[in-house]
Amino acid sequence: MTNGPPILILGATGFVGQALVRRLSSQGYPVRAMVRSPGKAAALRSVGVDCVMGDVWTGEGLDPALQGVSTAYYLVHAMGAAPGGKDFAEVDRQSATNFAKAASRSGLHQVVYLGGLGDDAPTLSRHLASRREVGQLLRSGSAHVTQLRAGIVIGAGGASFEMMVQLVEKLPVMICPRWIDTRCQAIALEDLVSYLVGCAGNARVLDQTYDVGGPDVLRYSEMLMRIGAEVGRRPTLIVIPRFTPALSSHWVGYITEVSPDLARPVIDGMASEAVCREDRIRTIFPLPLQGFDESIRRALQERRRAMPGYRLTGGRLPAPFTGRILRLTRRSLEMPAGP
């Protein structure tokens, strides 16, 4: 068991947060999480996590959650699904402000924040602009901030991974926006978590921002084709320049289990290139990073273990939605070209 103060995780029930909880706990770190749902708190407590009930958006519970904590992970992001119908950027802004103030009151030493690759592009999606703003707000407090910027994270259960895999599984012919050929440097979930764990309490990374990604830089179209090769069904990709993010997110919502509200910020971010501009973190943590094909293979294996009864759907469109999808496609063809 590792001695020391508890490590606080905000966003412990999310995709990356759950993996981080498992890794820290397995290495003997005392872990604390602030959660809103009693049911999720009970699940975390069952694996030895100390839980504090609260909500970073309202600020409730932040002071007790931060008590005695030296390092906190900030993995909170509304992703378009803001509570009470609020704008997600407004919720992210208020949440980060509340946390920065509470961290200053508590004397927190370090915040490890997971932002997004591409948030320094000249033209940003609202999703990436919010990620950048959150990082700035966290740095307004007294705690030292370590920021990791990642693109798509490959792992079973991740929204981006599920979106791509389910599209490949279900659509032999895929209607795509023109930024399907934007480049991205995806990273395996296990490798990202290794970087996150390594940053905790590490004096070398204080007040630093690092780009993190796997060894492969691929276009999204290449990713879809490689996933297709792995599952045994390469899709045919048809690019429609007028296929807007709104139409794309509805398309994804109809075809996959990823909701349009969750798909929209992911798709918006695809218009910006998500490639590492520097690799300084490799000198601090020289990890043997997984390539894209290996990370997809491992994620698919984990996905099959989690869903033992899983079967491919045969690549057919879901019958109840076929008409709606065709109408969406016609609308995209009729719209004037835009960004």
WODA-V424788 format. One line per field, one symbol per residue. ss: DSSP state (a for helix, b for strand, c for the rest). phi: phi as a letter, one per 20 degrees, with the letter a starting at -180 (. if undefined). burial: # if it has 24 or more other C-alpha atoms within 12 Angstrom, else .. A space follows every 10 residues. Layout:
ss=???
phi=???
burial=???
This chain:
ss=ccccccbbbb ccccaaaaaa aaaaaacccc bbbbbccaaa aaaaaccccb bbbcbccccb caaaaacccc bbbbcccccc ccaaaccaaa aaaaaaaaaa aaaaaacccb bbbbbbcccc cccccaaaaa aaaaaaaacc cccbbbbbbb ccbbccccaa aaaaaaaaaa ccbbbbcaaa acbbccbbaa aaaaaaaaac ccaaacccbb bbcccccbba aaaaaaaaaa accccbbbbc ccccaaaaaa aaaaacccca aaaaaaaaac cccbcccccc aaaacccccc caaaaaaaaa aaaaaacccc ccccccccaa aaaaaaaaaa aaaaccccc
phi=.eepffeece nfeegfgfff gfffffenff dccdceegff ffffffdnef ddfrbffenf nffffefmed ccdddebfln dffmmfffff fffffffgff fffffemgeb dddddcfnfd fgddffffff gffggfffff eeffdddddc efdeafnfff ffgffffffd cfccecffef dfebdfcfgf ffffffffff meffdflccc ecaffddcfg fffffffgff enbfeedded geffgfffff gfffedeefg fefgfffgff fdfdcfebcg fffecfffff ffffffffff ffffffcfef cfenmeffgf dgffffffff gffefffbf
burial=.....##### ########## #####...## ######...# #..##...## #######.#. #######.## ########## #......### ########## ####.#.### ########## ...####### #########. #.######## ########## ########## ##.####### ########## ########## ##..###### ########## ########.# #.###.#..# ########## ########## ########## ######.... #...#...## ########## ..#....... ....#.#... ....#..##. .#.......
